[in-house]
Amino acid sequence: MVQNGEKAVSVLFVCLGNICRSPMAEAVFASVVKEGGLEASFSRIDSAGTAGYHVGDAPDARSVAACRRHNVPVNHRGQKVKPEHFNTFDYILCMDDSNLSNLKSVEPKGSKAQVALFGQFDPQGERIIEDPYYGGDEGFEHNFQQVLRASHGFLKHLGLE
């Protein structure tokens, strides 16, 4: 909960195309926040891609299916990371080292966002959330479990869990 004048936190989850991992992370994190009654602690939870391949597209059906198997709703359309995101979000959490490198290369000087790997918050230490796009359903389920663990780890990092 936001208390004693603390401001609500904003989080942007990022992967390459914004159709598999980052919309799943956004949906799972929002679901965990809601289940914990922590909605007032967050001003915005969103996701984007470092590339503009899928701007306006719905998430990959396999990503949506993995979320729905766990009763996690997904409501997102693809978007590309914009320079202003680095000042409108407190945290920009990405899925792999390539995303991190891409973000660091376009991050405006003096921006406020803390840019990091989302997997660094995984209590099992699985830092990289691999792209499941070219694999089967099991990759999407594995990603789901990773982002679920990292969501709880991130809340713990923020002192909210």
N, C-alpha and C positions, 0 to 999 in steps of 0.2 A: 504494500500500500504506500502511496505517496503521503508523506507526513512532514510536519514541521517545515513547510515551505519548499520541500524538495519538488523539483519539476518532474513531470511524467517523461518517461524515456521513449525515444523513437528508434526503431530498428529496421534496417533494410537487409534482406537476405539476397545474396548474389551468386549466380552460377553463370555459365556461358550463354545459353540461349533463353533462359527464364521459362522453360517449359517442363523441366523434370525436377531437379533438386531444389532450386530456390522457391518455387511455388509450394512444394511439399514442406519445406522448412517453415515458410510463412504460415501455412495452414496448421501444421502441427504445433508450432510455437503459440499461435493465437488460441488454439484449442487448450493447450496446457495452461495458458494465462487465464482463460475463461474458467476452466475447471478449478483453478486455485483461487478464483474470486479476485484476481489481480488486475482487472481491466483498467481501473483508475490509475494504475502505475505506468500505463503505456499510452502515449498520445497517438502513436501510429506504428503499425506493423505492416510491412509491405515487402515486395521482392522485385528484382530486376535482373537483367542479363548484361554481361560486358559486351556482347555483340547484339546487333539489331535484327538478327535473322527471323525472329518470331514475334515482332511487335504486333500487338492486337490479337495474337493467337491464344486459344485456350491451352491449358497445360496438357501434357502428354496423357493419353487415356490410361496408361499403366500407372502413372504417378497418382492420378485421381483414384483409380481402383484400389491402390495400396492404402490410400488415406481412408477411403470409404469402408474398407474391410475393418478398420479400427474406429469407425464412426466419427471420422474427422472430415468436416465439410471443406470443400475447396471452391473458392470463388475468386478467380484471378484472370487477367488478360496480360499477355507478355508486354514488357516494356524494357527499354534500354537504360542503363545507368546514365545519368546526366550530371554535369558538373555541379549543379545546384544541390544534388542529393548529398554531397559532402558537407553541406552546411545546414541542411534541413533534418538530417538524421544524426543521432548521437552515436549510433553504432552501425557499421556496415560490415556484415559478417558473410564471408564467402566460403565456398566449398572446397577449393583446392589451391595449390600453389600458383597455377597458371592464372586463376581468377585474381589472386592476391597481387601478382606481378602486374596484371592488366590494370587493376584498380590503383595501385601505387603510381603507375605511369601517367594516369589521367587525374590524379588527386590534386586539386588546386592548392597552392601554398597557403598555409594558415587556416585550412579548413578545420572544422570542429569535430568531425566524425572520427571515431576510433575504428580503424580498419583492421580486421583480424580474421583468422580462420575460425569458422563456427565450430569445427571439430576440436579446437583447443579446449572447449568446454565439456567434451565427452569424458565422463569419469573413467571410461575403459581405455582412454588414451588413443582412440582411433581418430587421428587428426584430419585425415583426408576423407572427404565424402565423394567417392568415385562417381563418375558419370555413368548411369545405368542405361543410357539411351540405346546402345548397340547390343545389349544383353537381353535376358529374359526377365520374367516377373520377379524372380528371386532377388535380382539386383535392386529392384524398387522396394521390396520388403526389407532388404538389408539397409537401404537408405532410410526407410521409415524408422527403423529401430535406432539407427545412428542419430537422426535429427531429434528423436524423442529424448534420447539420453542427453544430447547436447543442449536441448531446450531446458531440461531440469538443471543441468550444470551451469548454464548461463544465468538462470534465475538465482541459483545459489551464489554465483559470482556477484550478482547485483544485491545480494542480501535479502532476497524476497522469498527464499525457500529454505 
